[in-house]
């Protein structure tokens, strides 16, 4: 038998277990041009919260009473395409099911010899590429500049900080636990990391950024964002990647408008999604792969076991539970 | 005798006549390398309000009990420099005085044969160049796109809209009187102009921009800005030029944060001042001059007569009194 996870209701504010519904379904069969795959690892990501709302965003909303979907690493069980053969490891955007029939053209092959297969939905996949293009195309850090990254211990933020270090910048992270701070400073080489749950973030940032802020890689939004924006240098750049602090907000996000600080500093703020850079993905994956092999980029994965624990893993993202990439292991 | 206008006190909120002080002073004398000039036309600009505060901005604050300063067109009365001779018309950043001694290297010569000399502080000067570089370098309007400009009847906004038309965009202005609207539509060829003082700006904008907003040239800030931001298209660009609605605000500027709409639309917002493009000024002046000569860019000047009326002309900027460039004629 097969199993899937549906969007049972559109959450108001923070999702709960009632947001999701498990359902037993029949095993799929692969048609011509398709492959039958078994889900091995499933990615849960903050941006999925946006798709649970019935509002315009950069990806269409999830449908009610239909399976959720996201980045998945899977094994080909049966192939009706000449692109793949049984036993191949593949990745793609797939529904939250134990088994799926998927069009072969929407899947990419994963080489288990190059790196652990989980990296295809982590440091060498969407989160790594998000860090790579957002920081290098928009942030453009230069040697000696100060780069601040919020959500610093997450799948994207941890890679952002390390790329900024490779480019010779001083890197200041913002994270929410002492464990994360120790990891970012001791393992990943961040210059300073601020615990936003302790004391005055603005004061701590001022102290950690004596020369102001040249690049702010924005993952969280809200008051943390306000604090960083107050320290911008002339010609600062702000890649807008996420706003996790707001995704479960029920009221409008109101705060000091950023126009004045951007104007005073000739600063740039730009939203993006990784798909904006799709034509450069091969370049990004190659460079990230080299840095990982050279040990210049380290990554951490937080693996929850069991398809039944997908909702829990997803909800943990909003409690700051994950150090690095949050994955669910569905099968060996 | 000479006369100057000093900053008598730093205004809280809207400046008043008490912000300024007239003073009779001695006639200056030109030293070696300097010229003695007589002020003919004096420019008053919204950005000057920022310099009246004692806070960091893109230009240093005016000093208390020292003369204010700005763009001026003047006649050389005596030259101790080989760059200029008596009778030359020059422009530069000069103090608000009837007569000044100024270093010749800080002045540019104005050719009265090419265009009226007032254009040196208008359409062919700082306001025109601000429109040119902000729109073309940051806004980058493409044929068929929708460009919205606020402060549309001002010295900058009116040029922005006309350049956008030259580039083949659909242009929607926002202005504050029926006279301005008629001028922008009938004389300058704007496609639509919204009166922000009448009815619901957001609804009016929605109607005027059925295909959304690709470029928003931002001169005013506040709720008008919020309304435009709610209509952004994917990959929209927002050159941040001014925030005139806020310059006299005594409390913090609070409103819906723009991060989410920018993120959802992969949109860009960038502050700038015209000096950021100083190395390209000759190109800008040449192109603007050609467009003016070809009749593709028209301009309007609002001239107040008399050095004694400078404060009144400045204060009028915040009441929307000016159609086009606000000048003060100090001498023939």
Interface residues (C-beta under 8 A of the other chain):
Chain A: X56 X57 X58 X218 X221 X222 X225 X240 X241 X242 X243 X246 X252 X253 X254 X255 X256 X257 X258 X259 X260 X262 X263 X264 X265 X266 X267 X268 X269 X270 X271 X272 X273 X276
Chain B: X56 X57 X58 X218 X221 X222 X225 X240 X241 X242 X243 X246 X252 X253 X254 X255 X256 X257 X258 X259 X260 X262 X263 X264 X265 X266 X267 X268 X269 X270 X271 X272 X273 X276
